[in-house]
Amino acid sequence: MQTLRVEHLTKTYGEKTLFKDANFIINEHDRIGLIGTNGSGKTTLLNAIAGIDPADSGELVMPNDYRIGYLKQTPDLDETKTIMDAVFDGAAPVFQTIRQYEDAVAKYAEHPEDEKLQRRYDQAEKKMNQEDAWNADSEVKTILTQLQIKDLNQKIGTLSGGQKKRVGLAQVLIQAPDLLILDEPTNHLDFDSISWLEKYLASYKGALLVVTHDRYFLDQVATQIMELSFGTLYAYEGNYEDYVRQKAERVERELVQEHKTQQLYKKELAWMRTGAKARTTKQQARINHFNELQKSVDHKVQVDQDVQINLGSKRLGKKVLELKDASAKLGSHQIIKDFNMMINAGDRIGITGLNGAGKSSLLNILANKIPLDHGELITGETVRIAYYQQQTEPIPDDKRMINYLNEVGQSVVNKDGERISTTQLLEQFLFPRFMHGTLIRKLSGGEKRRLYLLKLLMQQPNVLLLDEPTNDLDIGTLTVLEDYLDNFDGTVITVSHDRYFLDKVADQLYIFEGNAKIDRYSGKFTDYLANVQSSSKKKAVKASKKNDEAQPKKANAPKEKTKLTYAERLEYEKLEKEINALDEKRSELQREMENTPGTDYTKLGDLQREIDELDEKSMAKMERWEELAQYID
C-alpha cells in the first residue's frame, strides 16, 4: 500500500503560526477534504506536502517511487507551449508516447504526401502498439473532452484564466499520481464537467487531498474532512455534512470542559489564597496541579468567528433593469440575440451554463461595460450597482488595508442606522486590528477577495452583480454571504457554477447553452438539473424503444424476468445479513482506529487495509443485492 505520513509539520508566517505539530497519514484510497478560513494556511500546507515550499520543521515519510500531482489555484504553465506540450509535460513515459503519436498524426494529416512524415507516423503507431498505449490514449482523450479542451495546438499564452485552470487539471489527472492534490478544482468548470469530475474521482485508484468551497462537491467526493483552525489540524470522518455536525459537538465539548476547568481553578485559587504550603506530599501535589490549571485557564478555546455583514443599502424603486430586443457579439461569438429580460426589485437571479457562452458578458452588459449591438438597456433612476467581478480590481501592493477602504469612506451606516468605522468593519470581516496596517501584498488570495467584497458592500448598493463569487472565498464567508443575500433588500444577479450557492440565493435561472440560446427556469438549480437528467433518460428510453420496434422480432424470445426464483430469494435474504455484518465490522475497526495513537503507524495502516478489504466485499455484495432487489414484490 502506498502511504504518505506527515510527522510533526510546523510552519509560521511572520508572527502567525499556520500549523503546528501536524500529524496524519494519507492511505492509498483516502478521499480527504481540507477546509479552513482564508489565510489559515491551507495552500501553505498543500505546498509543504507537495515539496514546493517545505515546512519549518517536521518531515514527510513516503516510498521513493511515491508520486504527487498538484493542481494549484493558479497553475504554473509555460505560456510559450501548446496545450498538448503542457498537458503531457513531465507525465509518465506512456503519455510521452501518446504525445509523440498525436503530434505525428497532426503533421502527417497536413502533409500526407511527405514520406518522412509518413515514416514518423508509422514508427509512432508501432510504438503505441508495443507499449499498449491505446487504452491510456482513450483515457487521455476522455479527460480532455470532459474538460472541454479541444484545440491541443493552441498556445497557453492565448488562454483565459479559466481555460488555463482546466489545462492544469487535465495535466495532473493524466499523470495519475499516487496522491492527487487539488486546490479549488471546480473553479471555472461548468456543472457537466463538475459532475464528470465527481464520478472520475470516485473511481480514482490513488489518494485524493482537495481544497474546495463547493459543499456539494465535498459531500460527493470526501470521506474524511481535515480542518485547519488556529494552527491546529482537526480530523473528522465522513463528508462535509458529517463534519458540520461533528465540529459543533467538538466545540461544545471543549467549551463545557473549559467551563469546568475555570470552576475548578476558582476553587483551587481560593484554597491557595488561604496560605497553602507544601507541608506534605499531598499538598505539594495539589499546588503543582493548581499551577497546571493556571496554564489551562490561560489558553482559551478558540472558536471561528462568523463574518458579520450588517451593512445598509440605498432605497430601490420598482424599475431596476430591462433588456429589450437586445443583441450583442463578443468578436464573432454571439452572446445574446433579440433577448428580452425584465429585472425587478427584490429579484434573485442565477446565471449558469456552458463556459464561454456569454454569462460574464451579460453581467458586463447590465453593468454598462459592454455596449449592445442592437436593442436597448434601460436602467432605473434609483439603481446603484456594485459589481463583484471574477478578477479583483488592481490594488497597489504597497497600499495598506485601512487606506484601501478609506477610499470609499471612513465610516458607513448599517441596517440599524448605526455608524460603523472602517476599523470596526475590518474586524467584523475577520481582519484583527493588528492587520489593519498590513500591506495588501502580504494577504492571501482569499483574504484579498474578502477585502474586495467588503469595499463593494461599503458603497451600500441596491443591485448586486456577482460573477463567480464562490471562487476563492472560504466556506465560512460564503455561508454568511448567503445569509446576507437572503436578507438583502435589493436585487441580486449572480453568475455561478456552485450548485449549493445557487440553491441558496437564486429562485430564477438563466441557463446559457451556447450560440445565444438561453433557457429559463423558475426554482432551485438542483431541481433544474434533476429535470434535465429525467428528460434525457426519457429521450434515451424512447429512442431505445423506437430502435427495438424497428428491429425484426426474434422467434421464441425468452420471457422477460419478473420475479426471483426460490434460490435467488434465499440469496437475497442472506446478502442483507452479510452486508449488515460487514457494516458492523467496519464500524468496529473505525472505532479501533480512533482509539489508536496517531504515532502507531503500523497498526493504523493494518486497520486501514482491513477497512479497504471490507469495503470491496461490501460493494460487491451490494451490487448483487441491488440486482436482485428490483424483482422483489
N, C-alpha and C positions, 0 to 999 in steps of 0.2 A: 504493500500500500504506500503510495506517495504522500508523505505528510510533511507539512511545514510547522515548526514550533517557533513561537515568538516568546523570548525569555527576557524578562526584566527590562523592557524597552522604555526609555525615558527621553523626552525631548522638551527643551524650553525655547521660548522665543522672547528675548528681552527679559522682562520680569515675569512673564507669564509661563506657567508650566502647562504645556499642551497635553501631555500624557506622562504618567509616572509609574514605573514598575509594571508595565503592561505584560501580562502572561496569557497566552491562549494557543490552541492548536487548530490548524486547518487540515482536516482529513480529506480524503480523495473525493468524496461525493458531497461535501458540505455546501450549503447554499446560505451564505451569510449576508445580511443587510446591515450596513454600518450607517448609523444616524447620529445627529448631534446638531446643535445650533451653528449658524455661520460663525466662523472664527474659532470654533472649538478645537480644530486640529485634525479633522477627518482627512483632508487631502495630504497633510503632512505625514499622517500615519500611513496612508497608501504609498507615498513617495519612499518612506523608510522601508516598507515591506518589499517594494519593487527595486530597492537598491539605488534609487536616483538621488536621494538626499538622506544619508544614514542618520540614525538617531544618535543622541549624545552618548548614550550607554545602552548596554543590552546586546543581544545577539539573535540572529536568525539561524535556525538549525534545519537543514534540508539536505536531501541527497544531491550528489554532484551533478546529476543529469536533470535536476528539477528545473522546469521552465515556467517562467512567469510572463504573462501577456498583460499589458497595462494600457487601457484607454483613458487618457487624461481628459479633463473638461475641454481643453483646447489641445488637440493632437499636434505632436511635432511632426510635420510633414515637409519634405523638401519641395519648395514652390516651383522648382525647375523641372521636376519629374512629372511623368504622366501618371494617371491613376493606376494603370497596370503596374508600373515600376514601384509605386508607393505601396500598393496593396500587397505585393509579394516581397517587399523589402525585408530581408532578414528572416524570411519564413523557412520552413523545413525544406530539405532537398527535393522532395516530391513536388512541391509547389514551384520550385525553380524550373523543374522540367515542364510543368504546365505553362509557366510564363513563357519559356522559350518556344513551346509549341504554339501558343496563341499568337506570339509575335511572328512566327514563321508563316502561320496561316494568313494573317493580315497582309503581310508583304507579298506572299505568293498570289493572293487574290487580286492585288493591284497590278501585278505583272506576271500573268500566267505563262507568258512566252519565255520568261527568263529561266534558263536551265539551272543556273546556280541557285536561284531561289527554290526551284523545284527539288533539287537535291537536298537543300537545307530542310525543306518541308518533310521529305521522305525520312531523313535522319531523325527529325523531331518526333514524327509519328512512330518510328521504330523504338525510340527511347520511351515513349509513352506506353507502348506495349510491354517493353522489357520491365518497367517499374510498376506495371499495372496501375497507372495513374488515372485511368478513366473515371473510376468512382470518385476519386478526390477532385477531379475536374468538374464532375457533375455537382458535387457539394459546393465547390467554389462558385459556380455559376448560380446555384440556388441562393447562396448568401448575397451575391451581388445584385441579383434580380429583386430579392425581397427588400433590399435596402435602396432600391431604385437607382443603382449605379449602372449606367448603360454604356456611355462612351468611354472606354478604357484608355483611349489615346488623348483625352482631354488633359491639359496641364493643371496641376494642383493650384497654381497661382491664379487661375481664372475662376476658381470655385468660390461659392459663398461660404460663410462660416458653417451653416448647417450641412452643406454638401461635404465639407472637409471632415465634419464630425462623423458622417456616415462612412466616409472612406476609412477613417481611423478605426471605426467599429468593425468594418469588414476586415481590415488588416489583422486585428487581434483574434477575431473569430476564425479566420482562415488558418492561423498559426496553431490553433487547438492546443494551447499550453496546459500544463498541469494545474496551474492556478490562473484563473481569468479575473482580472481586477478591472472593474468598470466604474468610472466616475461620471455619474449622470448620463447613462447610455440612452435614455429616452428623449433627451433634448433633441429637437429638430426631426423627430420621427413622427410620421402620421400614425393613426390608430391601427391601420392594417399591418404596418411594419412592427409596431409595438406588440401586437397580438402574435405575430410570427416569432418575434424575439422571445416572448414568454415561453412558447412551445419549444423553441430551439434550446433554450437554457434548461428547460425541464428534463431534456434527454441528454444534456451535455455530460460527457464522461468524466471530466475533471472537476475541480473545486471552483466555486464562484464567490467573490467578495465584491459587493456592489454598494455604491453610494447613490441614492436617488431620492427625489422629492415625491415621486409618483407612488402614492399609497396603494392603489390597486395593483400596481406592478409588484410592490413588495409583498402584498398578500398572495399573489400568484406564484412568485419565484422563491421567496426566502423561507427557509425552515428554521433559521436562527437569526436573532437580531442582536447586534452589539451596539451599545450606545456609549459615545464618548461625552462625558459630562464632568466639568470642573476638574479635568486632568485624570479622571478615573474611568476605566473601561468596565462597563457592566454587560453581562451576557444574559440573554433570555431565549428560552426555547419557543419555537413557533414563528408565525408570521407577524406582520405589523399589528393586526388586531389583537393578537395574543400579547404582544409587547405592551400595548397601551394599558391593558388590564394588569399585567404583572408589575409594570413600573409603578402604577398607582398603589398597588399593595406593598411594594418595597418601600416607597417613600413614607407611607403611613406607618409601617413597622418601625422605620428609623426614627420618625418623629415621636412615636409612643415611647421608644427606648430612650430617646433624648430627654423626654419629659421625666421619665423615671430616674434617669441619671441626675437631672437637676434637683429633683426632690431629695434624693439620697445625699447629694452634695450639700444641700442646705442643712440637712440633719447632722451630717458629719462636721460641717463648719461650726455649727452651734456647739458641738462637743469639743472641737479644737479650741474654741474661744473660752472654754471653762478652764483652760490652762493645762490641757492634757500633756502628760510627759511619758516618755518611753521607759517606764519603770519595769515593765515586764515584756516578755517576748510577744504576748498577745497585743499589748498596747502599741508596741513598735510596728507590728503588722498592720494595725488599724491606721496608724499615722501614715505608713507607706501607701496604704490603699487610698487614703484621702488625697495624697499627692498625685496619684494616678487619676483619681476622679477629677481633680482640678484641671488636668491636661485635657480630659474628655470634654469637660464643660466648655473649655475654650474653643473647641472645634465643633462648630455648629453644623447641623445637617444642611447641605447646600441644595436648594431646590431651584430648578429652572423657572425664571420669571416669564410671564406672558408679555409679549409685545402689546402695549396699550395704544389703541387708536381711537381717540375720542374727539377728533377734530370736526369743526363745523363746516358747513357748505353754504354757498350763496343760494338764494331763492331761485327756483327754476319754474318758468312758465310752462304751459301745456305744449307749446310748439317747441320742438327740440331740433331734430334734423330730418330732412327729407331729400331723397334722390328721385328725380323724375326723368324717366326715359334716358337713363344715364348709360353712356358707353365710354370705355377707356381701354387703351392698349399700353403695354409696357414693352417698348421695342416692337417686335412683330407678334407679341403674345397678347391675345385678347383676354382682358381681366373680367370686364362686365359688358353686357350688350343689351340695350333697351331695358335696363334694370330699374325697378321701382322699389323703394324702401321707405317706409314711414316709421320714424323712431319717436316715441312719446315719452313724457316724463315718467320716471319710475321703471322703464323697461329694463329687463335683464336679458341681454342678447349674447349668445355664444356663437363664435365663428370657428369652424374647423374644416377638415378635409385634406385633400392632397397637398403635398409640399409643392411650391411653385405655381399653385393655381391662382394666386392673387389675394390671399387673405390679408396679409400685411398691407398690400397695396390699397385694399378697400378702406382700412383704417387711415391710411395716408390721404385718401380722397376725402373722407369725413373730416379729417383734421385740416383740410385745405392745403395739404403739402404737395399733392399731385393734382393737376387740372384735368377736368373731363374733356374728352374729345367732342362729345355731344351730350345734350341733356342739361340738367340743372341740379345744383346743390343748394338747398335752402336751409339757412341756419337761424334758429330763433334768437330774438334780441337779448334774452336773459342768459343764453348759453355761455358757460365758462368751462372750457375743455382743459383737462390735464391728460397728457399722452405719455403713458409709460411704455417706452419703446424697447425692442429686444436689445439694442445696443445702448448702454448707458451713455448719456451725453458726455463729451470730452470734459474731464475735470483736471485742472493742473495738478500734477503730482505733488508740488510743493505747497498746495493750499491746505489749510487746516480745516478740520471738520466743522468747527463752530463758525468759521468765516464763510464756508460754503453755504450754510443755512442762512446766515445773516444777509445773504444777497436777496433773499425773499423778504425777510423782516426779522427783527429781534424778538418778536413775540406774535402769537396768534390767539384767536378766541376759539374755545372748544364748544361742543354742543350744548353745554350747560351755561354758556355765556361767560365763563371764567377765562381770564387772560393767562396764557402759558408762555414762558420764556423758551428760547431755543435750547437752553441748558436742560430744562425740565423735559422737553420733547426728546432730546437725545437719550436721557435716562429712561424714558418710557419705551424707547426703541432699543433697549438693552445695550446702550453705549454708556458705560460707567463714567463718572465725572473725570477720572484721571485720563480718559481717552479723548476728551473734547478738543484738546490742543494737538492731537495726533495728526501728522501729515497723512494725506489721503493715500499716498503710495504704499503706506505700511498696512493698509487694510486688506483683508482677503476679498476675493471676488464677490462672495455673498454679502459681506459687510458693505461693500460699495453699492451693491444693488439695493440693500435695505436703506442706506443713506439717501440714495436717489429717489426711492419711493417716498421717504419722509419729506423731501424737498417738494415733490409734486403735491402731496396732500396738504402741505402748509399753504399752498396757493388757494385752498378752500374751493375746489372746483365743484360744479354740479353735474358735469358729464365726465365720466372716466373712460378713456380708451386704453385698454391693456393688451399689449402684444406679448404673448407667451410669458405672463407674469410668474409662472411657477418655475421657470428656468433660474437656477442659482439662488433661489430663496429656500431657507430651511423649512422643514415641516411645521415647526412651531410658529414661525412667522406667517406661513400660508394659512394655518388654522385661524389665526387672529384676523388676517386679511379677509378670509371668507366670512367671518362673523361681522366684520366692519361693513363689507359689501351688502350683507343681509340687512343691515340697519341703515345703510346709506340712503339719504332722501332723494338723491338724483338718479341719473341714468347710467348704466354700466354696459359697455360693449367690449367683449374680450375675445381675443384670438388665442386658442389653446388646443393642445392635443392631450392634455391631462384630463382623463375621464372623471376622476374623483372631483377635481376642481370644477369642471363643467357641470357636474351633477349638483354641486353645492350652490353655484352662483348664477346659472342660466336656466331660463324656462322657455326661451325661444332660440331655435338653432338655424343657422345658415350653413349648409354643408357644401363646400366647393369641390366639384367633381372634375374640374378642368375644362378648358375651352369655353369659359364664360357660362358653364352650366352650374346652376346653384339650386340645391334642393332646400326646402324649408320644412321645419318640423316644430311642433309645439309639445314641450315635455322634456323629460330628462334625457341626457345623452345616452346612458346605458339602455334606456327603453328604445331609443332610436336604433342602436346597434343590434339589439335583440330582434327588432322588426326586420332589419336588413338581413340578418342571418336566417330568420324564419322564411323570409321571402325567397332567399337564394336556395334554401333547401326545397321549398315547394316547386321552384322552377326546375331544379335538378330532378326531382321525383317525376314531374310532369314530362320532362324530356326523356327520362328513362322509360316511362310507360309508353310514350309515343314510339320510342325505338323498339320496345318489345312487341308492340302491336304490328309494327312493320315487318318483323321477323316471322318467317314461317313457323307455325307451331309444331313442336316435336310430338311424335306419336308416343303414347304410353308414358308421358312425362310423370315423374314421381310426384306424389301429393305433397303439398307444402306442409311442413311440420307445424303443428298447432299446440301440442302438449308434450309433457315429459313422459318417458317410459317409467315403469316402476323402479328400475335400476337407477335411472337418472334422478328421480325424486329422492331416493336414498342418498345419492351422491351429493345432491343439493343441500340436504339437511346436515350431512356430515361436514360439508365445506363451511357452513355457518359456524359450527362449533370450532373447527380448526382455525378459522380466521380470528375468532374471539380469543382463542388460546394464544395465538401469535401476538395479538394486540396486548394481552395481559403480560406476556413475557417481555415484550418491548418496553412496556411501562416500568417493569421491574428493573430492567437493565438501565433505563433512563434515570431512575431514582438512584441506582448504584453509582452511575457516572456523576450525578450531582453531589453525592456524598464522598466522592473520591478526591483527594487533594489534587490541586491543579498541577503540582510538580511530579505526580506519578504518571509520567507519560506512557510507560509500558502498559499499565493497566487500562488507562484511558483509551489507548489505541486498540487493545484487545476487545474492550467493551464496544467500541465503535464498529469494529469488524463484525461482531455478533449482531449488532443492530442492523448493519447493512445486509447481512445474510437473511435476517428475519424479514426485512423489507422486501427483498427479492422474492422470497417464498410467499409472503402475503400478497404481493402484487400478482403473481401467477395464479394463486387460488382465487383472488378477487375477480380476475378476468374470466375465469371459468364460471364462477358464481354468477356474474352478470350475464354470461352467455345463456345459462340455464334459467335465470330469473325471468327472462322475457316470456317464458312459456308457463309460468306459474298462474293458476286461475285467480 
